[in-house]
Amino acid sequence: MIEVQDISKSFGDHQVLNEISSEFEPGKISLIIGSSGSGKSTLLKCMVGLHKPDSGKVLYNGQNFTRMDFEDRVPIRKDIGMLFQNSALFDSMNVEDNIVFSLDMFTDMSKSEKKERADFCLERVDLAGKNKLFPAELSGGMKKRVGIARAIAMSPKYLFCDEPNSGLDPETSILIDELIQDLTQEYKSTTVVVTHDMNSVMGIGEYILFLHKGKKWWEGTNKEIAHTDVKELNDFVFASPFMKVAKASF
């Protein structure tokens, strides 16, 4: 369980988040959605400690992550897997070295054990045998899958994904969504996904938090989102003519 309580964050005079509160449950995929500049990526970065909130708390199973010093955060950080928007692979490292990076930092596993874990993670994302390729040799979808393999290397309790489908074709996006869904169920992880992909919203959105102008505007499930009368949410989710027609059939 992850709880955010009254999180606010400003950059200079610009307030990005205004007293956001929500809960993210284990074994469930939670989506944070909103237009550009709504604060969704900033909220995710506050949750993982990349930004320090101006006020409010982030709790991991009741522990106040926000107030912990660096050393106290380490046990929780070991339980966090992160997929960045651009995958953030190390260009100078091959696929296997990228995956075992966190194992090198946080475990005393032997070289053979780390190799075995890398092989398992690559097989899990359908990239078996790609250990020695470098990021420059990978397609966009493959980079995302390597990023996911690296994120699950430590068998995380908490999995964060920032725009996992950004830049991908629709077919590959669906495969990434299915992979995230499978891994969430497999690890019983608390999975938080920042996305603007409406296919993800309708397909895997077990819980959806909609941010608008830095505030929590709506929360619910992908079953409930089609029947809301919140104008700002409808304007965002059902902006295209296709989605307007789809909404009428729900």
C-alpha positions as CSV (number, residue, x, y, z in Angstrom):
1,M,0.0,0.0,0.0
2,I,1.2,3.5,-0.9
3,E,-0.6,6.5,0.4
4,V,0.0,10.1,-0.6
5,Q,-1.5,12.7,1.8
6,D,-1.9,16.3,0.9
7,I,1.1,16.4,-1.4
8,S,1.9,19.9,-2.7
9,K,4.8,20.9,-4.9
10,S,5.8,24.2,-6.5
11,F,8.7,25.2,-8.8
12,G,9.4,28.8,-8.2
13,D,6.0,30.6,-8.3
14,H,4.3,27.9,-10.3
15,Q,2.3,25.4,-8.1
16,V,2.3,22.0,-9.9
17,L,0.5,19.9,-7.2
18,N,-2.1,21.2,-4.8
19,E,-2.8,18.9,-1.8
20,I,-3.1,15.6,-3.6
21,S,-4.3,12.7,-1.6
22,S,-4.8,9.1,-2.8
23,E,-4.2,5.4,-2.0
24,F,-2.5,2.8,-4.3
25,E,-3.3,-0.8,-3.5
26,P,-1.1,-3.9,-3.9
27,G,-1.9,-6.3,-6.7
28,K,-3.6,-3.5,-8.6
29,I,-2.7,-1.3,-11.5
30,S,-3.3,2.4,-10.7
31,L,-3.1,5.0,-13.5
32,I,-2.4,8.7,-13.1
33,I,-3.8,10.6,-16.0
34,G,-4.2,14.2,-17.0
35,S,-3.2,16.7,-19.7
36,S,0.3,18.0,-20.1
37,G,1.2,20.2,-17.1
38,S,-1.4,18.6,-14.9
39,G,1.3,17.4,-12.5
40,K,1.1,13.6,-13.0
41,S,4.8,13.0,-13.6
42,T,5.7,15.4,-10.7
43,L,3.4,13.4,-8.4
44,L,5.1,10.1,-9.5
45,K,8.6,11.7,-8.9
46,C,7.5,12.8,-5.4
47,M,6.3,9.3,-4.7
48,V,9.7,7.7,-5.6
49,G,11.8,10.4,-4.0
50,L,13.1,12.2,-7.1
51,H,11.3,15.3,-6.0
52,K,10.8,16.5,-2.4
53,P,7.2,17.7,-1.8
54,D,6.8,21.1,-0.3
55,S,4.3,19.6,2.1
56,G,2.4,16.4,2.7
57,K,3.5,12.8,3.1
58,V,4.2,9.7,1.0
59,L,3.7,6.5,3.1
60,Y,4.9,3.0,2.2
61,N,3.0,0.6,4.3
62,G,2.6,3.3,6.9
63,Q,6.2,4.4,6.9
64,N,6.7,8.1,6.2
65,F,9.1,7.9,3.2
66,T,9.0,11.7,2.8
67,R,10.7,12.4,6.2
68,M,13.3,9.6,6.0
69,D,17.0,10.4,5.5
70,F,18.9,8.7,2.7
71,E,20.0,5.7,4.7
72,D,16.6,4.9,6.1
73,R,15.1,5.0,2.5
74,V,17.4,2.3,1.2
75,P,15.3,-0.7,2.2
76,I,12.2,0.8,0.5
77,R,14.2,1.9,-2.5
78,K,15.3,-1.8,-2.9
79,D,11.6,-2.7,-3.3
80,I,11.0,-0.1,-6.0
81,G,11.2,-0.8,-9.7
82,M,11.1,2.1,-12.1
83,L,10.4,2.3,-15.8
84,F,11.3,5.7,-17.1
85,Q,9.6,7.4,-20.1
86,N,12.6,7.1,-22.4
87,S,13.7,3.8,-20.8
88,A,16.9,5.5,-19.5
89,L,19.1,2.6,-20.4
90,F,22.9,3.1,-20.1
91,D,24.1,3.4,-23.7
92,S,27.6,2.2,-22.8
93,M,26.2,-1.0,-21.2
94,N,24.8,-4.0,-22.9
95,V,21.3,-5.3,-22.1
96,E,22.5,-7.8,-19.4
97,D,24.7,-5.2,-17.7
98,N,21.7,-2.7,-17.7
99,I,19.5,-5.3,-16.0
100,V,22.0,-6.3,-13.3
101,F,22.9,-2.7,-12.4
102,S,20.6,-2.7,-9.4
103,L,21.8,-6.2,-8.4
104,D,25.4,-4.9,-8.4
105,M,24.4,-2.0,-6.2
106,F,22.1,-3.6,-3.7
107,T,22.9,-7.4,-3.5
108,D,25.9,-9.7,-2.9
109,M,24.8,-12.1,-5.5
110,S,27.5,-13.9,-7.4
111,K,28.2,-13.2,-11.1
112,S,26.5,-16.5,-12.1
113,E,23.4,-15.7,-9.9
114,K,23.1,-12.3,-11.5
115,K,23.5,-13.8,-15.0
116,E,20.7,-16.3,-14.1
117,R,18.5,-13.5,-12.9
118,A,19.1,-11.4,-16.0
119,D,18.3,-14.4,-18.2
120,F,15.0,-14.9,-16.2
121,C,14.0,-11.3,-16.6
122,L,14.7,-11.2,-20.3
123,E,12.8,-14.4,-20.8
124,R,9.9,-12.8,-18.8
125,V,9.7,-9.9,-21.3
126,D,10.2,-12.1,-24.3
127,L,13.8,-11.0,-25.1
128,A,15.6,-14.3,-24.3
129,G,19.1,-14.4,-25.7
130,K,19.4,-10.6,-26.2
131,N,21.9,-10.2,-23.3
132,K,24.8,-8.8,-25.3
133,L,22.9,-6.3,-27.5
134,F,23.4,-2.6,-26.8
135,P,20.6,-0.1,-26.6
136,A,21.5,1.4,-30.0
137,E,20.7,-2.0,-31.5
138,L,17.2,-2.2,-30.0
139,S,13.8,-0.9,-31.3
140,G,11.7,1.4,-29.2
141,G,9.5,-1.5,-28.0
142,M,12.5,-3.6,-27.1
143,K,14.0,-0.8,-25.1
144,K,10.8,-0.5,-23.1
145,R,10.9,-4.3,-22.4
146,V,14.5,-4.1,-21.3
147,G,13.5,-1.2,-19.1
148,I,10.8,-3.4,-17.6
149,A,13.3,-6.3,-17.2
150,R,15.6,-4.0,-15.3
151,A,12.7,-2.7,-13.2
152,I,11.7,-6.3,-12.0
153,A,15.3,-7.5,-11.5
154,M,14.9,-6.9,-7.7
155,S,11.4,-8.5,-7.6
156,P,9.9,-5.2,-6.6
157,K,6.9,-4.7,-4.3
158,Y,6.3,-1.3,-6.0
159,L,6.5,-0.8,-9.7
160,F,6.4,2.7,-11.3
161,C,6.0,3.3,-15.0
162,D,6.3,6.8,-16.5
163,E,4.5,6.9,-19.9
164,P,5.4,3.2,-20.8
165,N,3.6,3.4,-24.2
166,S,5.1,6.8,-25.3
167,G,6.4,6.6,-28.9
168,L,5.1,3.0,-29.4
169,D,2.8,1.8,-32.1
170,P,-0.7,0.6,-30.9
171,E,0.1,-3.1,-31.2
172,T,3.3,-2.8,-29.1
173,S,1.5,-0.6,-26.6
174,I,-1.0,-3.3,-26.0
175,L,1.8,-5.9,-25.5
176,I,3.4,-3.6,-22.9
177,D,0.1,-3.1,-21.1
178,E,-0.4,-6.9,-21.0
179,L,3.1,-7.4,-19.7
180,I,2.7,-4.8,-16.9
181,Q,-0.6,-6.4,-16.0
182,D,0.9,-9.9,-15.9
183,L,3.9,-8.7,-13.8
184,T,1.6,-6.9,-11.3
185,Q,-0.4,-10.1,-10.8
186,E,2.8,-12.2,-10.6
187,Y,4.6,-10.1,-8.0
188,K,1.4,-8.7,-6.3
189,S,3.1,-5.4,-6.7
190,T,1.6,-1.9,-6.1
191,T,1.8,-0.7,-9.7
192,V,1.5,3.0,-10.5
193,V,1.5,4.1,-14.2
194,V,1.5,7.6,-15.5
195,T,-0.1,7.6,-19.0
196,H,-1.9,9.6,-21.6
197,D,-2.8,6.4,-23.6
198,M,-6.6,6.0,-23.5
199,N,-6.3,2.3,-24.5
200,S,-4.4,1.8,-21.3
201,V,-7.0,3.7,-19.3
202,M,-9.8,1.5,-20.7
203,G,-7.8,-1.7,-20.7
204,I,-5.9,-1.9,-17.5
205,G,-7.2,1.0,-15.3
206,E,-8.2,-0.8,-12.1
207,Y,-7.9,2.6,-10.3
208,I,-7.6,5.9,-12.1
209,L,-6.6,9.2,-10.6
210,F,-7.3,12.2,-12.9
211,L,-5.3,15.4,-12.2
212,H,-6.4,18.7,-13.5
213,K,-4.5,22.0,-12.9
214,G,-2.5,20.3,-10.2
215,K,-5.6,19.1,-8.2
216,K,-7.3,15.7,-7.8
217,W,-10.3,16.2,-10.0
218,W,-11.7,12.6,-10.1
219,E,-10.9,9.0,-9.1
220,G,-12.5,5.7,-10.0
221,T,-12.2,2.7,-12.2
222,N,-12.2,2.2,-16.0
223,K,-15.7,0.9,-15.6
224,E,-16.9,4.1,-13.9
225,I,-15.0,6.5,-16.1
226,A,-17.4,6.0,-19.0
227,H,-20.3,7.2,-16.9
228,T,-18.9,10.2,-15.3
229,D,-20.4,13.7,-15.8
230,V,-17.2,15.5,-14.9
231,K,-16.7,17.8,-17.9
232,E,-12.9,18.1,-17.6
233,L,-12.5,14.4,-17.5
234,N,-14.8,13.8,-20.4
235,D,-13.1,16.4,-22.4
236,F,-9.7,14.7,-21.8
237,V,-10.7,11.0,-22.1
238,F,-13.2,11.3,-24.9
239,A,-11.6,14.1,-26.9
240,S,-11.5,12.3,-30.2
241,P,-14.6,11.5,-32.4
242,F,-13.8,7.8,-32.1
243,M,-13.8,7.9,-28.3
244,K,-17.0,9.9,-28.3
245,V,-18.7,7.1,-30.3
246,A,-17.1,4.5,-28.0
247,K,-18.4,6.2,-24.9
248,A,-22.0,6.1,-26.3
249,S,-21.7,2.3,-26.5
250,F,-20.6,1.8,-22.8
